[in-house]
Amino acid sequence: MSKVPMTLSGAENLRIELERLKKIDRPRIIAAIAEARAHGDLKENAEYHAAREQQSFAEGRIQQIEAKFSNAQIIDVTEIPSGDKVIFGSTVYIVNLETDERTYYQIVGDDESDIKKNKVSYQSPIARALVAKEVGDVVLVKTPSGDVEYEIDDVRYI
């Protein structure tokens, strides 16, 4: 199986979630199940079924995060010498050539993408168009509303 790229901050956020699930949520759910069992008949015990459902979700998420870590290639872009080339983890400042609107995106892993924070997946159309290009290059991005041309204004490894 091929490695999936992940930024250092994305890996840290997953580690924090994993720690919370294992050390806080799991013991809380186990206690809720024990308390619900003490109430008697489990067939008609809504609290018991709700706690078991929470347990199932939490254990599934723990397995999911651990699987992501086993296939992850964690990249710290700040350790890479600065350059003008767009790579995974870099923050790219672009200018829409039609509207002169300037914006930026950080190219991140699938789990880290959040358009509200200007973080796009390396598999997104805009990231695929930008990766391996350099400052000054013009790229064509195919969007649902049509093709858009951008010029790469700046690349930062932050």
Biotite code that builds the C-alpha atoms (Angstrom):
import biotite.structure as struc

atoms = struc.array([
    struc.Atom([0.000, 0.000, 0.000], chain_id="A", res_id=1, res_name="MET", atom_name="CA", element="C"),
    struc.Atom([1.317, 3.429, -0.870], chain_id="A", res_id=2, res_name="SER", atom_name="CA", element="C"),
    struc.Atom([2.016, 6.056, 1.733], chain_id="A", res_id=3, res_name="LYS", atom_name="CA", element="C"),
    struc.Atom([-0.453, 8.921, 2.126], chain_id="A", res_id=4, res_name="VAL", atom_name="CA", element="C"),
    struc.Atom([1.088, 12.368, 2.737], chain_id="A", res_id=5, res_name="PRO", atom_name="CA", element="C"),
    struc.Atom([0.146, 14.287, 5.867], chain_id="A", res_id=6, res_name="MET", atom_name="CA", element="C"),
    struc.Atom([1.487, 17.553, 7.231], chain_id="A", res_id=7, res_name="THR", atom_name="CA", element="C"),
    struc.Atom([3.079, 17.723, 10.654], chain_id="A", res_id=8, res_name="LEU", atom_name="CA", element="C"),
    struc.Atom([0.180, 19.819, 12.012], chain_id="A", res_id=9, res_name="SER", atom_name="CA", element="C"),
    struc.Atom([-2.367, 17.390, 10.555], chain_id="A", res_id=10, res_name="GLY", atom_name="CA", element="C"),
    struc.Atom([-0.608, 14.477, 12.240], chain_id="A", res_id=11, res_name="ALA", atom_name="CA", element="C"),
    struc.Atom([-0.538, 16.375, 15.534], chain_id="A", res_id=12, res_name="GLU", atom_name="CA", element="C"),
    struc.Atom([-4.292, 17.068, 15.333], chain_id="A", res_id=13, res_name="ASN", atom_name="CA", element="C"),
    struc.Atom([-4.950, 13.345, 14.749], chain_id="A", res_id=14, res_name="LEU", atom_name="CA", element="C"),
    struc.Atom([-2.680, 12.428, 17.681], chain_id="A", res_id=15, res_name="ARG", atom_name="CA", element="C"),
    struc.Atom([-4.622, 14.781, 19.947], chain_id="A", res_id=16, res_name="ILE", atom_name="CA", element="C"),
    struc.Atom([-7.927, 13.263, 18.818], chain_id="A", res_id=17, res_name="GLU", atom_name="CA", element="C"),
    struc.Atom([-6.574, 9.731, 19.330], chain_id="A", res_id=18, res_name="LEU", atom_name="CA", element="C"),
    struc.Atom([-5.369, 10.571, 22.853], chain_id="A", res_id=19, res_name="GLU", atom_name="CA", element="C"),
    struc.Atom([-8.761, 12.084, 23.706], chain_id="A", res_id=20, res_name="ARG", atom_name="CA", element="C"),
    struc.Atom([-10.607, 9.039, 22.393], chain_id="A", res_id=21, res_name="LEU", atom_name="CA", element="C"),
    struc.Atom([-8.398, 6.587, 24.286], chain_id="A", res_id=22, res_name="LYS", atom_name="CA", element="C"),
    struc.Atom([-7.907, 8.424, 27.576], chain_id="A", res_id=23, res_name="LYS", atom_name="CA", element="C"),
    struc.Atom([-11.113, 10.427, 28.018], chain_id="A", res_id=24, res_name="ILE", atom_name="CA", element="C"),
    struc.Atom([-13.931, 9.140, 25.819], chain_id="A", res_id=25, res_name="ASP", atom_name="CA", element="C"),
    struc.Atom([-13.263, 5.393, 26.125], chain_id="A", res_id=26, res_name="ARG", atom_name="CA", element="C"),
    struc.Atom([-13.243, 5.345, 29.982], chain_id="A", res_id=27, res_name="PRO", atom_name="CA", element="C"),
    struc.Atom([-16.327, 7.610, 30.082], chain_id="A", res_id=28, res_name="ARG", atom_name="CA", element="C"),
    struc.Atom([-18.224, 5.280, 27.734], chain_id="A", res_id=29, res_name="ILE", atom_name="CA", element="C"),
    struc.Atom([-17.187, 2.176, 29.682], chain_id="A", res_id=30, res_name="ILE", atom_name="CA", element="C"),
    struc.Atom([-18.472, 3.789, 32.879], chain_id="A", res_id=31, res_name="ALA", atom_name="CA", element="C"),
    struc.Atom([-21.756, 4.701, 31.156], chain_id="A", res_id=32, res_name="ALA", atom_name="CA", element="C"),
    struc.Atom([-22.191, 1.094, 29.979], chain_id="A", res_id=33, res_name="ILE", atom_name="CA", element="C"),
    struc.Atom([-21.511, -0.228, 33.483], chain_id="A", res_id=34, res_name="ALA", atom_name="CA", element="C"),
    struc.Atom([-23.999, 2.223, 34.984], chain_id="A", res_id=35, res_name="GLU", atom_name="CA", element="C"),
    struc.Atom([-26.648, 1.315, 32.400], chain_id="A", res_id=36, res_name="ALA", atom_name="CA", element="C"),
    struc.Atom([-26.120, -2.408, 33.061], chain_id="A", res_id=37, res_name="ARG", atom_name="CA", element="C"),
    struc.Atom([-26.785, -1.796, 36.738], chain_id="A", res_id=38, res_name="ALA", atom_name="CA", element="C"),
    struc.Atom([-30.286, -0.572, 35.848], chain_id="A", res_id=39, res_name="HIS", atom_name="CA", element="C"),
    struc.Atom([-31.345, -4.085, 34.892], chain_id="A", res_id=40, res_name="GLY", atom_name="CA", element="C"),
    struc.Atom([-32.993, -5.443, 31.729], chain_id="A", res_id=41, res_name="ASP", atom_name="CA", element="C"),
    struc.Atom([-30.716, -4.579, 28.784], chain_id="A", res_id=42, res_name="LEU", atom_name="CA", element="C"),
    struc.Atom([-33.290, -5.230, 26.047], chain_id="A", res_id=43, res_name="LYS", atom_name="CA", element="C"),
    struc.Atom([-35.341, -2.160, 26.883], chain_id="A", res_id=44, res_name="GLU", atom_name="CA", element="C"),
    struc.Atom([-32.535, -0.052, 28.315], chain_id="A", res_id=45, res_name="ASN", atom_name="CA", element="C"),
    struc.Atom([-32.099, 2.984, 26.027], chain_id="A", res_id=46, res_name="ALA", atom_name="CA", element="C"),
    struc.Atom([-29.120, 4.295, 28.015], chain_id="A", res_id=47, res_name="GLU", atom_name="CA", element="C"),
    struc.Atom([-27.297, 1.004, 27.516], chain_id="A", res_id=48, res_name="TYR", atom_name="CA", element="C"),
    struc.Atom([-27.947, 0.968, 23.769], chain_id="A", res_id=49, res_name="HIS", atom_name="CA", element="C"),
    struc.Atom([-26.884, 4.608, 23.414], chain_id="A", res_id=50, res_name="ALA", atom_name="CA", element="C"),
    struc.Atom([-23.646, 3.951, 25.316], chain_id="A", res_id=51, res_name="ALA", atom_name="CA", element="C"),
    struc.Atom([-22.926, 0.870, 23.188], chain_id="A", res_id=52, res_name="ARG", atom_name="CA", element="C"),
    struc.Atom([-23.485, 2.947, 20.047], chain_id="A", res_id=53, res_name="GLU", atom_name="CA", element="C"),
    struc.Atom([-21.054, 5.592, 21.340], chain_id="A", res_id=54, res_name="GLN", atom_name="CA", element="C"),
    struc.Atom([-18.551, 2.843, 22.101], chain_id="A", res_id=55, res_name="GLN", atom_name="CA", element="C"),
    struc.Atom([-18.877, 1.445, 18.605], chain_id="A", res_id=56, res_name="SER", atom_name="CA", element="C"),
    struc.Atom([-18.313, 4.879, 17.064], chain_id="A", res_id=57, res_name="PHE", atom_name="CA", element="C"),
    struc.Atom([-15.313, 5.660, 19.298], chain_id="A", res_id=58, res_name="ALA", atom_name="CA", element="C"),
    struc.Atom([-13.632, 2.292, 18.707], chain_id="A", res_id=59, res_name="GLU", atom_name="CA", element="C"),
    struc.Atom([-14.208, 2.628, 14.959], chain_id="A", res_id=60, res_name="GLY", atom_name="CA", element="C"),
    struc.Atom([-12.660, 6.098, 14.945], chain_id="A", res_id=61, res_name="ARG", atom_name="CA", element="C"),
    struc.Atom([-9.661, 4.845, 16.957], chain_id="A", res_id=62, res_name="ILE", atom_name="CA", element="C"),
    struc.Atom([-9.078, 2.089, 14.386], chain_id="A", res_id=63, res_name="GLN", atom_name="CA", element="C"),
    struc.Atom([-9.497, 4.577, 11.547], chain_id="A", res_id=64, res_name="GLN", atom_name="CA", element="C"),
    struc.Atom([-6.916, 6.995, 12.993], chain_id="A", res_id=65, res_name="ILE", atom_name="CA", element="C"),
    struc.Atom([-4.434, 4.205, 13.751], chain_id="A", res_id=66, res_name="GLU", atom_name="CA", element="C"),
    struc.Atom([-4.801, 2.939, 10.164], chain_id="A", res_id=67, res_name="ALA", atom_name="CA", element="C"),
    struc.Atom([-4.135, 6.450, 8.848], chain_id="A", res_id=68, res_name="LYS", atom_name="CA", element="C"),
    struc.Atom([-0.958, 6.669, 10.892], chain_id="A", res_id=69, res_name="PHE", atom_name="CA", element="C"),
    struc.Atom([0.229, 3.272, 9.652], chain_id="A", res_id=70, res_name="SER", atom_name="CA", element="C"),
    struc.Atom([-0.077, 4.506, 6.040], chain_id="A", res_id=71, res_name="ASN", atom_name="CA", element="C"),
    struc.Atom([1.013, 8.102, 6.621], chain_id="A", res_id=72, res_name="ALA", atom_name="CA", element="C"),
    struc.Atom([4.105, 9.838, 5.364], chain_id="A", res_id=73, res_name="GLN", atom_name="CA", element="C"),
    struc.Atom([4.395, 12.838, 7.667], chain_id="A", res_id=74, res_name="ILE", atom_name="CA", element="C"),
    struc.Atom([5.996, 15.809, 5.926], chain_id="A", res_id=75, res_name="ILE", atom_name="CA", element="C"),
    struc.Atom([7.341, 18.831, 7.766], chain_id="A", res_id=76, res_name="ASP", atom_name="CA", element="C"),
    struc.Atom([7.520, 21.451, 5.027], chain_id="A", res_id=77, res_name="VAL", atom_name="CA", element="C"),
    struc.Atom([9.497, 23.824, 7.279], chain_id="A", res_id=78, res_name="THR", atom_name="CA", element="C"),
    struc.Atom([12.428, 21.368, 7.136], chain_id="A", res_id=79, res_name="GLU", atom_name="CA", element="C"),
    struc.Atom([12.607, 21.638, 3.338], chain_id="A", res_id=80, res_name="ILE", atom_name="CA", element="C"),
    struc.Atom([14.850, 24.401, 1.969], chain_id="A", res_id=81, res_name="PRO", atom_name="CA", element="C"),
    struc.Atom([12.741, 27.305, 0.691], chain_id="A", res_id=82, res_name="SER", atom_name="CA", element="C"),
    struc.Atom([12.160, 27.535, -3.005], chain_id="A", res_id=83, res_name="GLY", atom_name="CA", element="C"),
    struc.Atom([9.781, 28.788, -5.660], chain_id="A", res_id=84, res_name="ASP", atom_name="CA", element="C"),
    struc.Atom([8.282, 25.377, -6.432], chain_id="A", res_id=85, res_name="LYS", atom_name="CA", element="C"),
    struc.Atom([4.825, 24.340, -5.232], chain_id="A", res_id=86, res_name="VAL", atom_name="CA", element="C"),
    struc.Atom([5.041, 21.118, -3.202], chain_id="A", res_id=87, res_name="ILE", atom_name="CA", element="C"),
    struc.Atom([2.894, 19.246, -0.700], chain_id="A", res_id=88, res_name="PHE", atom_name="CA", element="C"),
    struc.Atom([2.530, 21.329, 2.455], chain_id="A", res_id=89, res_name="GLY", atom_name="CA", element="C"),
    struc.Atom([3.486, 24.625, 0.849], chain_id="A", res_id=90, res_name="SER", atom_name="CA", element="C"),
    struc.Atom([1.300, 27.716, 1.006], chain_id="A", res_id=91, res_name="THR", atom_name="CA", element="C"),
    struc.Atom([0.663, 29.121, -2.463], chain_id="A", res_id=92, res_name="VAL", atom_name="CA", element="C"),
    struc.Atom([-0.421, 32.683, -3.170], chain_id="A", res_id=93, res_name="TYR", atom_name="CA", element="C"),
    struc.Atom([-2.247, 32.965, -6.482], chain_id="A", res_id=94, res_name="ILE", atom_name="CA", element="C"),
    struc.Atom([-3.879, 35.710, -8.533], chain_id="A", res_id=95, res_name="VAL", atom_name="CA", element="C"),
    struc.Atom([-6.992, 35.130, -10.632], chain_id="A", res_id=96, res_name="ASN", atom_name="CA", element="C"),
    struc.Atom([-5.991, 36.587, -14.012], chain_id="A", res_id=97, res_name="LEU", atom_name="CA", element="C"),
    struc.Atom([-9.570, 37.504, -14.910], chain_id="A", res_id=98, res_name="GLU", atom_name="CA", element="C"),
    struc.Atom([-10.577, 39.296, -11.687], chain_id="A", res_id=99, res_name="THR", atom_name="CA", element="C"),
    struc.Atom([-7.134, 40.164, -10.190], chain_id="A", res_id=100, res_name="ASP", atom_name="CA", element="C"),
    struc.Atom([-8.365, 38.610, -6.936], chain_id="A", res_id=101, res_name="GLU", atom_name="CA", element="C"),
    struc.Atom([-5.466, 37.391, -4.768], chain_id="A", res_id=102, res_name="ARG", atom_name="CA", element="C"),
    struc.Atom([-5.881, 34.376, -2.501], chain_id="A", res_id=103, res_name="THR", atom_name="CA", element="C"),
    struc.Atom([-3.786, 31.615, -0.968], chain_id="A", res_id=104, res_name="TYR", atom_name="CA", element="C"),
    struc.Atom([-4.071, 27.902, -0.262], chain_id="A", res_id=105, res_name="TYR", atom_name="CA", element="C"),
    struc.Atom([-2.035, 25.431, 1.715], chain_id="A", res_id=106, res_name="GLN", atom_name="CA", element="C"),
    struc.Atom([-1.775, 22.037, 0.053], chain_id="A", res_id=107, res_name="ILE", atom_name="CA", element="C"),
    struc.Atom([-2.478, 19.360, 2.671], chain_id="A", res_id=108, res_name="VAL", atom_name="CA", element="C"),
    struc.Atom([-3.630, 15.760, 3.095], chain_id="A", res_id=109, res_name="GLY", atom_name="CA", element="C"),
    struc.Atom([-7.221, 14.639, 2.593], chain_id="A", res_id=110, res_name="ASP", atom_name="CA", element="C"),
    struc.Atom([-8.063, 14.608, 6.316], chain_id="A", res_id=111, res_name="ASP", atom_name="CA", element="C"),
    struc.Atom([-6.690, 18.076, 6.867], chain_id="A", res_id=112, res_name="GLU", atom_name="CA", element="C"),
    struc.Atom([-8.464, 19.904, 4.053], chain_id="A", res_id=113, res_name="SER", atom_name="CA", element="C"),
    struc.Atom([-10.734, 22.730, 5.182], chain_id="A", res_id=114, res_name="ASP", atom_name="CA", element="C"),
    struc.Atom([-11.671, 25.324, 2.594], chain_id="A", res_id=115, res_name="ILE", atom_name="CA", element="C"),
    struc.Atom([-12.698, 27.787, 5.336], chain_id="A", res_id=116, res_name="LYS", atom_name="CA", element="C"),
    struc.Atom([-9.071, 27.769, 6.498], chain_id="A", res_id=117, res_name="LYS", atom_name="CA", element="C"),
    struc.Atom([-7.750, 27.818, 2.893], chain_id="A", res_id=118, res_name="ASN", atom_name="CA", element="C"),
    struc.Atom([-6.412, 24.268, 3.201], chain_id="A", res_id=119, res_name="LYS", atom_name="CA", element="C"),
    struc.Atom([-7.000, 22.140, 0.090], chain_id="A", res_id=120, res_name="VAL", atom_name="CA", element="C"),
    struc.Atom([-6.357, 18.447, -0.447], chain_id="A", res_id=121, res_name="SER", atom_name="CA", element="C"),
    struc.Atom([-3.420, 17.554, -2.642], chain_id="A", res_id=122, res_name="TYR", atom_name="CA", element="C"),
    struc.Atom([-5.943, 15.583, -4.716], chain_id="A", res_id=123, res_name="GLN", atom_name="CA", element="C"),
    struc.Atom([-8.208, 18.583, -5.397], chain_id="A", res_id=124, res_name="SER", atom_name="CA", element="C"),
    struc.Atom([-8.267, 20.063, -8.907], chain_id="A", res_id=125, res_name="PRO", atom_name="CA", element="C"),
    struc.Atom([-6.614, 23.315, -7.812], chain_id="A", res_id=126, res_name="ILE", atom_name="CA", element="C"),
    struc.Atom([-3.813, 21.539, -5.932], chain_id="A", res_id=127, res_name="ALA", atom_name="CA", element="C"),
    struc.Atom([-3.162, 19.156, -8.840], chain_id="A", res_id=128, res_name="ARG", atom_name="CA", element="C"),
    struc.Atom([-2.887, 22.166, -11.146], chain_id="A", res_id=129, res_name="ALA", atom_name="CA", element="C"),
    struc.Atom([-0.466, 23.965, -8.801], chain_id="A", res_id=130, res_name="LEU", atom_name="CA", element="C"),
    struc.Atom([1.881, 21.186, -7.646], chain_id="A", res_id=131, res_name="VAL", atom_name="CA", element="C"),
    struc.Atom([5.294, 21.191, -9.359], chain_id="A", res_id=132, res_name="ALA", atom_name="CA", element="C"),
    struc.Atom([4.758, 24.685, -10.779], chain_id="A", res_id=133, res_name="LYS", atom_name="CA", element="C"),
    struc.Atom([6.842, 27.712, -9.806], chain_id="A", res_id=134, res_name="GLU", atom_name="CA", element="C"),
    struc.Atom([6.389, 31.391, -9.002], chain_id="A", res_id=135, res_name="VAL", atom_name="CA", element="C"),
    struc.Atom([5.365, 33.253, -12.152], chain_id="A", res_id=136, res_name="GLY", atom_name="CA", element="C"),
    struc.Atom([3.767, 30.219, -13.824], chain_id="A", res_id=137, res_name="ASP", atom_name="CA", element="C"),
    struc.Atom([0.213, 30.490, -15.104], chain_id="A", res_id=138, res_name="VAL", atom_name="CA", element="C"),
    struc.Atom([-1.990, 27.482, -14.370], chain_id="A", res_id=139, res_name="VAL", atom_name="CA", element="C"),
    struc.Atom([-5.388, 26.504, -15.720], chain_id="A", res_id=140, res_name="LEU", atom_name="CA", element="C"),
    struc.Atom([-7.766, 25.102, -13.121], chain_id="A", res_id=141, res_name="VAL", atom_name="CA", element="C"),
    struc.Atom([-10.849, 23.221, -14.291], chain_id="A", res_id=142, res_name="LYS", atom_name="CA", element="C"),
    struc.Atom([-13.749, 24.121, -11.996], chain_id="A", res_id=143, res_name="THR", atom_name="CA", element="C"),
    struc.Atom([-17.431, 23.193, -12.186], chain_id="A", res_id=144, res_name="PRO", atom_name="CA", element="C"),
    struc.Atom([-18.185, 26.748, -13.342], chain_id="A", res_id=145, res_name="SER", atom_name="CA", element="C"),
    struc.Atom([-15.514, 26.661, -16.058], chain_id="A", res_id=146, res_name="GLY", atom_name="CA", element="C"),
    struc.Atom([-11.786, 27.002, -16.524], chain_id="A", res_id=147, res_name="ASP", atom_name="CA", element="C"),
    struc.Atom([-9.980, 29.642, -14.456], chain_id="A", res_id=148, res_name="VAL", atom_name="CA", element="C"),
    struc.Atom([-6.427, 30.897, -15.005], chain_id="A", res_id=149, res_name="GLU", atom_name="CA", element="C"),
    struc.Atom([-4.252, 31.746, -12.031], chain_id="A", res_id=150, res_name="TYR", atom_name="CA", element="C"),
    struc.Atom([-0.740, 33.096, -11.795], chain_id="A", res_id=151, res_name="GLU", atom_name="CA", element="C"),
    struc.Atom([1.420, 31.841, -8.964], chain_id="A", res_id=152, res_name="ILE", atom_name="CA", element="C"),
    struc.Atom([2.473, 34.953, -7.049], chain_id="A", res_id=153, res_name="ASP", atom_name="CA", element="C"),
    struc.Atom([4.385, 33.447, -4.111], chain_id="A", res_id=154, res_name="ASP", atom_name="CA", element="C"),
    struc.Atom([5.204, 30.101, -2.516], chain_id="A", res_id=155, res_name="VAL", atom_name="CA", element="C"),
    struc.Atom([6.003, 29.759, 1.175], chain_id="A", res_id=156, res_name="ARG", atom_name="CA", element="C"),
    struc.Atom([7.132, 26.724, 3.142], chain_id="A", res_id=157, res_name="TYR", atom_name="CA", element="C"),
    struc.Atom([5.563, 27.622, 6.497], chain_id="A", res_id=158, res_name="ILE", atom_name="CA", element="C"),
])
